Amino acid sequence: MSNQPIHDPPPHSEYSIEFVVQATGLSSETILSYQEQGLVRSDHGVYDDEALHTLRQIEHLQRAYEVNLSGLKMILNLMSELDQLRSVMRARR
C-alpha cells in the first residue's frame, strides 16, 4: 500500500506534496484523493503540520484496521472533538 516514511520534518513548517510523499510513504495520488474527500487540507498544494499528522493517522488506521473512507471521516472527526475537549479541560485547571 505504501512505503515507509523517510524522516520527520521540523515542527511548524510548510511542505510541498513531494516532501509529504517522502515523509508519509503515501503516493501523491493517494494524498490528493484524501484531499478531494475532505480528509486533509492543503493551501494551494502546501501542507502544514496538521495535514502531515492527519495523513499519518489515516495511513495507520487503514493499515492497522482496514478502515474505509467513511470510517476515516468519522474517526478523524471524533479525534478532533476529543482534542478540543481536552483543550477545554486543560484550560479549566
Biopython code that builds the backbone (N, CA, C, O; Angstrom):
import numpy as np
from Bio.PDB.StructureBuilder import StructureBuilder

atoms = [
    (1, "MET", "N", (0.832, -1.192, 0.000)),
    (1, "MET", "CA", (0.000, 0.000, 0.000)),
    (1, "MET", "C", (0.871, 1.249, 0.000)),
    (1, "MET", "O", (0.597, 2.186, -0.750)),
    (2, "SER", "N", (1.911, 1.282, 0.822)),
    (2, "SER", "CA", (2.744, 2.478, 0.877)),
    (2, "SER", "C", (4.159, 2.102, 1.257)),
    (2, "SER", "O", (4.430, 0.986, 1.700)),
    (3, "ASN", "N", (5.039, 3.038, 1.077)),
    (3, "ASN", "CA", (6.425, 2.884, 1.502)),
    (3, "ASN", "C", (6.564, 3.441, 2.903)),
    (3, "ASN", "O", (5.703, 4.190, 3.365)),
    (4, "GLN", "N", (7.636, 3.082, 3.580)),
    (4, "GLN", "CA", (7.880, 3.615, 4.909)),
    (4, "GLN", "C", (8.302, 5.074, 4.811)),
    (4, "GLN", "O", (9.014, 5.441, 3.876)),
    (5, "PRO", "N", (7.882, 5.912, 5.748)),
    (5, "PRO", "CA", (8.302, 7.311, 5.757)),
    (5, "PRO", "C", (9.817, 7.422, 5.893)),
    (5, "PRO", "O", (10.459, 6.583, 6.524)),
    (6, "ILE", "N", (10.368, 8.454, 5.301)),
    (6, "ILE", "CA", (11.807, 8.644, 5.313)),
    (6, "ILE", "C", (12.275, 9.353, 6.575)),
    (6, "ILE", "O", (13.238, 8.912, 7.202)),
    (7, "HIS", "N", (11.617, 10.439, 6.963)),
    (7, "HIS", "CA", (12.075, 11.197, 8.133)),
    (7, "HIS", "C", (10.973, 12.103, 8.641)),
    (7, "HIS", "O", (9.957, 12.320, 7.982)),
    (8, "ASP", "N", (11.204, 12.621, 9.825)),
    (8, "ASP", "CA", (10.280, 13.589, 10.407)),
    (8, "ASP", "C", (10.775, 14.993, 10.101)),
    (8, "ASP", "O", (11.972, 15.261, 10.205)),
    (9, "PRO", "N", (9.877, 15.888, 9.727)),
    (9, "PRO", "CA", (10.273, 17.268, 9.442)),
    (9, "PRO", "C", (10.369, 18.077, 10.729)),
    (9, "PRO", "O", (9.876, 17.652, 11.774)),
    (10, "PRO", "N", (11.003, 19.242, 10.652)),
    (10, "PRO", "CA", (10.977, 20.134, 11.808)),
    (10, "PRO", "C", (9.552, 20.634, 12.018)),
    (10, "PRO", "O", (8.819, 20.797, 11.042)),
    (11, "PRO", "N", (9.132, 20.884, 13.268)),
    (11, "PRO", "CA", (7.767, 21.354, 13.511)),
    (11, "PRO", "C", (7.530, 22.749, 12.949)),
    (11, "PRO", "O", (8.468, 23.510, 12.713)),
    (12, "HIS", "N", (6.255, 23.067, 12.741)),
    (12, "HIS", "CA", (5.811, 24.391, 12.292)),
    (12, "HIS", "C", (6.366, 24.752, 10.918)),
    (12, "HIS", "O", (6.891, 25.845, 10.707)),
    (13, "SER", "N", (6.240, 23.826, 10.012)),
    (13, "SER", "CA", (6.737, 24.044, 8.663)),
    (13, "SER", "C", (5.607, 23.943, 7.659)),
    (13, "SER", "O", (4.495, 23.524, 7.981)),
    (14, "GLU", "N", (5.918, 24.335, 6.441)),
    (14, "GLU", "CA", (5.016, 24.143, 5.313)),
    (14, "GLU", "C", (5.720, 23.200, 4.355)),
    (14, "GLU", "O", (6.933, 23.283, 4.160)),
    (15, "TYR", "N", (4.940, 22.295, 3.756)),
    (15, "TYR", "CA", (5.538, 21.227, 2.979)),
    (15, "TYR", "C", (4.913, 21.126, 1.595)),
    (15, "TYR", "O", (3.710, 21.322, 1.424)),
    (16, "SER", "N", (5.746, 20.821, 0.617)),
    (16, "SER", "CA", (5.261, 20.529, -0.730)),
    (16, "SER", "C", (4.723, 19.105, -0.750)),
    (16, "SER", "O", (5.004, 18.318, 0.154)),
    (17, "ILE", "N", (3.961, 18.778, -1.768)),
    (17, "ILE", "CA", (3.438, 17.419, -1.870)),
    (17, "ILE", "C", (4.576, 16.421, -2.036)),
    (17, "ILE", "O", (4.475, 15.287, -1.570)),
    (18, "GLU", "N", (5.654, 16.826, -2.691)),
    (18, "GLU", "CA", (6.802, 15.930, -2.851)),
    (18, "GLU", "C", (7.397, 15.563, -1.494)),
    (18, "GLU", "O", (7.751, 14.409, -1.255)),
    (19, "PHE", "N", (7.504, 16.551, -0.612)),
    (19, "PHE", "CA", (8.027, 16.280, 0.724)),
    (19, "PHE", "C", (7.067, 15.378, 1.492)),
    (19, "PHE", "O", (7.501, 14.442, 2.164)),
    (20, "VAL", "N", (5.770, 15.652, 1.399)),
    (20, "VAL", "CA", (4.769, 14.860, 2.117)),
    (20, "VAL", "C", (4.795, 13.413, 1.638)),
    (20, "VAL", "O", (4.649, 12.494, 2.444)),
    (21, "VAL", "N", (4.977, 13.201, 0.343)),
    (21, "VAL", "CA", (5.103, 11.845, -0.201)),
    (21, "VAL", "C", (6.276, 11.132, 0.472)),
    (21, "VAL", "O", (6.137, 9.991, 0.912)),
    (22, "GLN", "N", (7.426, 11.797, 0.554)),
    (22, "GLN", "CA", (8.605, 11.196, 1.188)),
    (22, "GLN", "C", (8.391, 10.968, 2.683)),
    (22, "GLN", "O", (8.781, 9.929, 3.215)),
    (23, "ALA", "N", (7.777, 11.928, 3.355)),
    (23, "ALA", "CA", (7.618, 11.857, 4.809)),
    (23, "ALA", "C", (6.596, 10.814, 5.241)),
    (23, "ALA", "O", (6.736, 10.222, 6.311)),
    (24, "THR", "N", (5.564, 10.579, 4.421)),
    (24, "THR", "CA", (4.495, 9.657, 4.810)),
    (24, "THR", "C", (4.582, 8.298, 4.137)),
    (24, "THR", "O", (4.049, 7.314, 4.650)),
    (25, "GLY", "N", (5.249, 8.240, 2.996)),
    (25, "GLY", "CA", (5.274, 6.994, 2.236)),
    (25, "GLY", "C", (4.041, 6.807, 1.374)),
    (25, "GLY", "O", (3.904, 5.781, 0.707)),
    (26, "LEU", "N", (3.141, 7.779, 1.377)),
    (26, "LEU", "CA", (1.936, 7.722, 0.546)),
    (26, "LEU", "C", (2.247, 8.255, -0.845)),
    (26, "LEU", "O", (3.169, 9.052, -1.016)),
    (27, "SER", "N", (1.485, 7.818, -1.833)),
    (27, "SER", "CA", (1.662, 8.355, -3.182)),
    (27, "SER", "C", (0.979, 9.717, -3.282)),
    (27, "SER", "O", (0.082, 10.030, -2.500)),
    (28, "SER", "N", (1.410, 10.517, -4.245)),
    (28, "SER", "CA", (0.774, 11.828, -4.441)),
    (28, "SER", "C", (-0.689, 11.653, -4.824)),
    (28, "SER", "O", (-1.530, 12.465, -4.439)),
    (29, "GLU", "N", (-1.003, 10.601, -5.580)),
    (29, "GLU", "CA", (-2.393, 10.338, -5.953)),
    (29, "GLU", "C", (-3.250, 10.060, -4.723)),
    (29, "GLU", "O", (-4.380, 10.539, -4.627)),
    (30, "THR", "N", (-2.718, 9.293, -3.793)),
    (30, "THR", "CA", (-3.449, 8.984, -2.560)),
    (30, "THR", "C", (-3.667, 10.245, -1.737)),
    (30, "THR", "O", (-4.762, 10.472, -1.222)),
    (31, "ILE", "N", (-2.643, 11.055, -1.612)),
    (31, "ILE", "CA", (-2.749, 12.301, -0.847)),
    (31, "ILE", "C", (-3.795, 13.219, -1.468)),
    (31, "ILE", "O", (-4.630, 13.783, -0.761)),
    (32, "LEU", "N", (-3.750, 13.369, -2.785)),
    (32, "LEU", "CA", (-4.732, 14.219, -3.474)),
    (32, "LEU", "C", (-6.140, 13.652, -3.345)),
    (32, "LEU", "O", (-7.103, 14.410, -3.230)),
    (33, "SER", "N", (-6.269, 12.338, -3.363)),
    (33, "SER", "CA", (-7.577, 11.710, -3.169)),
    (33, "SER", "C", (-8.119, 12.013, -1.775)),
    (33, "SER", "O", (-9.296, 12.340, -1.625)),
    (34, "TYR", "N", (-7.273, 11.906, -0.761)),
    (34, "TYR", "CA", (-7.697, 12.234, 0.603)),
    (34, "TYR", "C", (-8.107, 13.701, 0.696)),
    (34, "TYR", "O", (-9.058, 14.047, 1.397)),
    (35, "GLN", "N", (-7.393, 14.543, -0.007)),
    (35, "GLN", "CA", (-7.728, 15.968, -0.024)),
    (35, "GLN", "C", (-9.089, 16.179, -0.683)),
    (35, "GLN", "O", (-9.912, 16.939, -0.171)),
    (36, "GLU", "N", (-9.333, 15.517, -1.811)),
    (36, "GLU", "CA", (-10.620, 15.633, -2.503)),
    (36, "GLU", "C", (-11.765, 15.113, -1.647)),
    (36, "GLU", "O", (-12.884, 15.620, -1.729)),
    (37, "GLN", "N", (-11.492, 14.106, -0.829)),
    (37, "GLN", "CA", (-12.509, 13.527, 0.055)),
    (37, "GLN", "C", (-12.737, 14.374, 1.304)),
    (37, "GLN", "O", (-13.636, 14.084, 2.094)),
    (38, "GLY", "N", (-11.932, 15.414, 1.488)),
    (38, "GLY", "CA", (-12.083, 16.286, 2.646)),
    (38, "GLY", "C", (-11.414, 15.770, 3.906)),
    (38, "GLY", "O", (-11.690, 16.264, 4.999)),
    (39, "LEU", "N", (-10.529, 14.776, 3.770)),
    (39, "LEU", "CA", (-9.858, 14.218, 4.940)),
    (39, "LEU", "C", (-8.653, 15.035, 5.377)),
    (39, "LEU", "O", (-8.270, 15.012, 6.547)),
    (40, "VAL", "N", (-8.061, 15.754, 4.438)),
    (40, "VAL", "CA", (-6.871, 16.552, 4.736)),
    (40, "VAL", "C", (-6.955, 17.850, 3.943)),
    (40, "VAL", "O", (-7.501, 17.885, 2.840)),
    (41, "ARG", "N", (-6.405, 18.915, 4.519)),
    (41, "ARG", "CA", (-6.450, 20.230, 3.858)),
    (41, "ARG", "C", (-5.082, 20.625, 3.327)),
    (41, "ARG", "O", (-4.038, 20.253, 3.864)),
    (42, "SER", "N", (-5.135, 21.394, 2.251)),
    (42, "SER", "CA", (-3.922, 21.940, 1.651)),
    (42, "SER", "C", (-4.231, 23.357, 1.205)),
    (42, "SER", "O", (-5.335, 23.649, 0.745)),
    (43, "ASP", "N", (-3.259, 24.221, 1.344)),
    (43, "ASP", "CA", (-3.407, 25.591, 0.865)),
    (43, "ASP", "C", (-2.623, 25.713, -0.434)),
    (43, "ASP", "O", (-1.424, 25.990, -0.423)),
    (44, "HIS", "N", (-3.310, 25.503, -1.551)),
    (44, "HIS", "CA", (-2.697, 25.585, -2.882)),
    (44, "HIS", "C", (-1.472, 24.684, -3.008)),
    (44, "HIS", "O", (-0.417, 25.117, -3.472)),
    (45, "GLY", "N", (-1.621, 23.431, -2.591)),
    (45, "GLY", "CA", (-0.531, 22.467, -2.724)),
    (45, "GLY", "C", (0.511, 22.529, -1.631)),
    (45, "GLY", "O", (1.532, 21.846, -1.706)),
    (46, "VAL", "N", (0.264, 23.348, -0.607)),
    (46, "VAL", "CA", (1.179, 23.445, 0.532)),
    (46, "VAL", "C", (0.487, 22.812, 1.737)),
    (46, "VAL", "O", (-0.656, 23.141, 2.054)),
    (47, "TYR", "N", (1.189, 21.906, 2.400)),
    (47, "TYR", "CA", (0.642, 21.179, 3.536)),
    (47, "TYR", "C", (1.332, 21.639, 4.812)),
    (47, "TYR", "O", (2.516, 21.975, 4.802)),
    (48, "ASP", "N", (0.577, 21.652, 5.921)),
    (48, "ASP", "CA", (1.145, 22.072, 7.200)),
    (48, "ASP", "C", (1.328, 20.871, 8.117)),
    (48, "ASP", "O", (1.083, 19.731, 7.720)),
    (49, "ASP", "N", (1.762, 21.135, 9.352)),
    (49, "ASP", "CA", (1.996, 20.067, 10.325)),
    (49, "ASP", "C", (0.734, 19.255, 10.583)),
    (49, "ASP", "O", (0.791, 18.030, 10.688)),
    (50, "GLU", "N", (-0.399, 19.932, 10.683)),
    (50, "GLU", "CA", (-1.663, 19.237, 10.941)),
    (50, "GLU", "C", (-1.989, 18.268, 9.808)),
    (50, "GLU", "O", (-2.407, 17.137, 10.058)),
    (51, "ALA", "N", (-1.801, 18.703, 8.573)),
    (51, "ALA", "CA", (-2.070, 17.835, 7.424)),
    (51, "ALA", "C", (-1.143, 16.622, 7.437)),
    (51, "ALA", "O", (-1.578, 15.501, 7.175)),
    (52, "LEU", "N", (0.117, 16.846, 7.738)),
    (52, "LEU", "CA", (1.081, 15.750, 7.794)),
    (52, "LEU", "C", (0.693, 14.758, 8.885)),
    (52, "LEU", "O", (0.736, 13.546, 8.672)),
    (53, "HIS", "N", (0.318, 15.269, 10.044)),
    (53, "HIS", "CA", (-0.118, 14.413, 11.154)),
    (53, "HIS", "C", (-1.373, 13.624, 10.767)),
    (53, "HIS", "O", (-1.467, 12.428, 11.041)),
    (54, "THR", "N", (-2.328, 14.296, 10.133)),
    (54, "THR", "CA", (-3.567, 13.642, 9.718)),
    (54, "THR", "C", (-3.289, 12.533, 8.715)),
    (54, "THR", "O", (-3.861, 11.448, 8.822)),
    (55, "LEU", "N", (-2.425, 12.786, 7.749)),
    (55, "LEU", "CA", (-2.085, 11.760, 6.761)),
    (55, "LEU", "C", (-1.449, 10.546, 7.423)),
    (55, "LEU", "O", (-1.713, 9.411, 7.028)),
    (56, "ARG", "N", (-0.626, 10.777, 8.412)),
    (56, "ARG", "CA", (-0.015, 9.650, 9.133)),
    (56, "ARG", "C", (-1.069, 8.873, 9.925)),
    (56, "ARG", "O", (-1.011, 7.646, 10.002)),
    (57, "GLN", "N", (-2.030, 9.588, 10.512)),
    (57, "GLN", "CA", (-3.117, 8.913, 11.223)),
    (57, "GLN", "C", (-3.940, 8.063, 10.255)),
    (57, "GLN", "O", (-4.263, 6.912, 10.551)),
    (58, "ILE", "N", (-4.273, 8.628, 9.111)),
    (58, "ILE", "CA", (-5.056, 7.909, 8.106)),
    (58, "ILE", "C", (-4.331, 6.640, 7.685)),
    (58, "ILE", "O", (-4.927, 5.563, 7.646)),
    (59, "GLU", "N", (-3.065, 6.762, 7.374)),
    (59, "GLU", "CA", (-2.279, 5.604, 6.939)),
    (59, "GLU", "C", (-2.264, 4.528, 8.018)),
    (59, "GLU", "O", (-2.419, 3.345, 7.716)),
    (60, "HIS", "N", (-2.079, 4.928, 9.272)),
    (60, "HIS", "CA", (-2.080, 3.963, 10.376)),
    (60, "HIS", "C", (-3.438, 3.269, 10.499)),
    (60, "HIS", "O", (-3.503, 2.046, 10.629)),
    (61, "LEU", "N", (-4.514, 4.047, 10.459)),
    (61, "LEU", "CA", (-5.852, 3.465, 10.593)),
    (61, "LEU", "C", (-6.160, 2.496, 9.460)),
    (61, "LEU", "O", (-6.753, 1.442, 9.687)),
    (62, "GLN", "N", (-5.764, 2.844, 8.259)),
    (62, "GLN", "CA", (-6.030, 1.952, 7.133)),
    (62, "GLN", "C", (-5.167, 0.701, 7.206)),
    (62, "GLN", "O", (-5.650, -0.398, 6.931)),
    (63, "ARG", "N", (-3.916, 0.848, 7.568)),
    (63, "ARG", "CA", (-3.012, -0.300, 7.618)),
    (63, "ARG", "C", (-3.380, -1.228, 8.781)),
    (63, "ARG", "O", (-3.447, -2.445, 8.605)),
    (64, "ALA", "N", (-3.616, -0.668, 9.949)),
    (64, "ALA", "CA", (-3.853, -1.483, 11.141)),
    (64, "ALA", "C", (-5.268, -2.043, 11.216)),
    (64, "ALA", "O", (-5.473, -3.163, 11.686)),
    (65, "TYR", "N", (-6.254, -1.257, 10.749)),
    (65, "TYR", "CA", (-7.648, -1.647, 10.950)),
    (65, "TYR", "C", (-8.465, -1.746, 9.670)),
    (65, "TYR", "O", (-9.648, -2.083, 9.715)),
    (66, "GLU", "N", (-7.844, -1.454, 8.523)),
    (66, "GLU", "CA", (-8.519, -1.510, 7.227)),
    (66, "GLU", "C", (-9.796, -0.663, 7.210)),
    (66, "GLU", "O", (-10.833, -1.096, 6.707)),
    (67, "VAL", "N", (-9.705, 0.538, 7.762)),
    (67, "VAL", "CA", (-10.843, 1.452, 7.850)),
    (67, "VAL", "C", (-11.112, 2.062, 6.476)),
    (67, "VAL", "O", (-10.181, 2.489, 5.793)),
    (68, "ASN", "N", (-12.389, 2.102, 6.070)),
    (68, "ASN", "CA", (-12.745, 2.713, 4.785)),
    (68, "ASN", "C", (-12.881, 4.229, 4.937)),
    (68, "ASN", "O", (-12.757, 4.761, 6.040)),
    (69, "LEU", "N", (-13.139, 4.927, 3.811)),
    (69, "LEU", "CA", (-13.186, 6.393, 3.834)),
    (69, "LEU", "C", (-14.256, 6.937, 4.771)),
    (69, "LEU", "O", (-14.010, 7.913, 5.480)),
    (70, "SER", "N", (-15.432, 6.331, 4.789)),
    (70, "SER", "CA", (-16.492, 6.795, 5.696)),
    (70, "SER", "C", (-16.056, 6.662, 7.149)),
    (70, "SER", "O", (-16.270, 7.561, 7.962)),
    (71, "GLY", "N", (-15.446, 5.534, 7.458)),
    (71, "GLY", "CA", (-14.949, 5.317, 8.808)),
    (71, "GLY", "C", (-13.843, 6.287, 9.172)),
    (71, "GLY", "O", (-13.779, 6.777, 10.300)),
    (72, "LEU", "N", (-12.962, 6.564, 8.199)),
    (72, "LEU", "CA", (-11.885, 7.523, 8.442)),
    (72, "LEU", "C", (-12.439, 8.893, 8.784)),
    (72, "LEU", "O", (-11.969, 9.542, 9.718)),
    (73, "LYS", "N", (-13.436, 9.335, 8.030)),
    (73, "LYS", "CA", (-14.036, 10.649, 8.297)),
    (73, "LYS", "C", (-14.599, 10.703, 9.709)),
    (73, "LYS", "O", (-14.381, 11.672, 10.436)),
    (74, "MET", "N", (-15.322, 9.661, 10.091)),
    (74, "MET", "CA", (-15.928, 9.637, 11.414)),
    (74, "MET", "C", (-14.856, 9.606, 12.504)),
    (74, "MET", "O", (-14.947, 10.347, 13.483)),
    (75, "ILE", "N", (-13.857, 8.764, 12.342)),
    (75, "ILE", "CA", (-12.797, 8.659, 13.345)),
    (75, "ILE", "C", (-12.036, 9.972, 13.474)),
    (75, "ILE", "O", (-11.772, 10.428, 14.587)),
    (76, "LEU", "N", (-11.681, 10.585, 12.344)),
    (76, "LEU", "CA", (-10.943, 11.848, 12.390)),
    (76, "LEU", "C", (-11.768, 12.953, 13.039)),
    (76, "LEU", "O", (-11.226, 13.771, 13.782)),
    (77, "ASN", "N", (-13.070, 12.986, 12.769)),
    (77, "ASN", "CA", (-13.942, 13.976, 13.417)),
    (77, "ASN", "C", (-13.999, 13.746, 14.923)),
    (77, "ASN", "O", (-13.921, 14.697, 15.701)),
    (78, "LEU", "N", (-14.133, 12.494, 15.333)),
    (78, "LEU", "CA", (-14.174, 12.182, 16.761)),
    (78, "LEU", "C", (-12.849, 12.523, 17.446)),
    (78, "LEU", "O", (-12.842, 13.032, 18.567)),
    (79, "MET", "N", (-11.740, 12.245, 16.779)),
    (79, "MET", "CA", (-10.433, 12.576, 17.345)),
    (79, "MET", "C", (-10.272, 14.086, 17.488)),
    (79, "MET", "O", (-9.689, 14.558, 18.465)),
    (80, "SER", "N", (-10.778, 14.837, 16.533)),
    (80, "SER", "CA", (-10.719, 16.296, 16.604)),
    (80, "SER", "C", (-11.557, 16.811, 17.769)),
    (80, "SER", "O", (-11.121, 17.691, 18.511)),
    (81, "GLU", "N", (-12.761, 16.261, 17.928)),
    (81, "GLU", "CA", (-13.617, 16.657, 19.052)),
    (81, "GLU", "C", (-12.945, 16.330, 20.382)),
    (81, "GLU", "O", (-12.997, 17.122, 21.322)),
    (82, "LEU", "N", (-12.322, 15.174, 20.454)),
    (82, "LEU", "CA", (-11.630, 14.773, 21.678)),
    (82, "LEU", "C", (-10.492, 15.737, 22.000)),
    (82, "LEU", "O", (-10.311, 16.120, 23.155)),
    (83, "ASP", "N", (-9.728, 16.129, 20.988)),
    (83, "ASP", "CA", (-8.650, 17.105, 21.197)),
    (83, "ASP", "C", (-9.198, 18.434, 21.707)),
    (83, "ASP", "O", (-8.609, 19.055, 22.591)),
    (84, "GLN", "N", (-10.331, 18.870, 21.147)),
    (84, "GLN", "CA", (-10.946, 20.124, 21.584)),
    (84, "GLN", "C", (-11.404, 20.030, 23.033)),
    (84, "GLN", "O", (-11.201, 20.961, 23.813)),
    (85, "LEU", "N", (-12.018, 18.915, 23.394)),
    (85, "LEU", "CA", (-12.469, 18.722, 24.772)),
    (85, "LEU", "C", (-11.288, 18.691, 25.739)),
    (85, "LEU", "O", (-11.368, 19.237, 26.839)),
    (86, "ARG", "N", (-10.205, 18.059, 25.332)),
    (86, "ARG", "CA", (-9.010, 18.034, 26.181)),
    (86, "ARG", "C", (-8.469, 19.442, 26.395)),
    (86, "ARG", "O", (-8.041, 19.788, 27.497)),
    (87, "SER", "N", (-8.490, 20.248, 25.345)),
    (87, "SER", "CA", (-8.026, 21.637, 25.464)),
    (87, "SER", "C", (-8.889, 22.418, 26.443)),
    (87, "SER", "O", (-8.374, 23.191, 27.250)),
    (88, "VAL", "N", (-10.189, 22.219, 26.375)),
    (88, "VAL", "CA", (-11.112, 22.891, 27.291)),
    (88, "VAL", "C", (-10.824, 22.458, 28.723)),
    (88, "VAL", "O", (-10.778, 23.290, 29.629)),
    (89, "MET", "N", (-10.633, 21.171, 28.926)),
    (89, "MET", "CA", (-10.366, 20.668, 30.276)),
    (89, "MET", "C", (-9.043, 21.211, 30.818)),
    (89, "MET", "O", (-8.957, 21.557, 31.996)),
    (90, "ARG", "N", (-8.015, 21.288, 29.974)),
    (90, "ARG", "CA", (-6.729, 21.840, 30.420)),
    (90, "ARG", "C", (-6.870, 23.311, 30.790)),
    (90, "ARG", "O", (-6.250, 23.778, 31.746)),
    (91, "ALA", "N", (-7.680, 24.037, 30.037)),
    (91, "ALA", "CA", (-7.879, 25.466, 30.305)),
    (91, "ALA", "C", (-8.614, 25.689, 31.622)),
    (91, "ALA", "O", (-8.444, 26.731, 32.255)),
    (92, "ARG", "N", (-9.411, 24.742, 32.031)),
    (92, "ARG", "CA", (-10.183, 24.877, 33.272)),
    (92, "ARG", "C", (-9.371, 24.533, 34.511)),
    (92, "ARG", "O", (-9.809, 24.814, 35.627)),
    (93, "ARG", "N", (-8.231, 23.948, 34.346)),
    (93, "ARG", "CA", (-7.412, 23.553, 35.513)),
    (93, "ARG", "C", (-6.687, 24.719, 36.104)),
    (93, "ARG", "O", (-5.959, 24.561, 37.085)),
]
sb = StructureBuilder()
sb.init_structure("model")
sb.init_model(0)
sb.init_chain("A")
sb.init_seg("    ")
for serial, (resi, resn, name, xyz) in enumerate(atoms, 1):
    if name == "N":
        sb.init_residue(resn, " ", resi, " ")
    sb.init_atom(name, np.array(xyz, "f"), 0.0, 1.0, " ", f" {name:<3s}", serial, name[0])
structure = sb.get_structure()
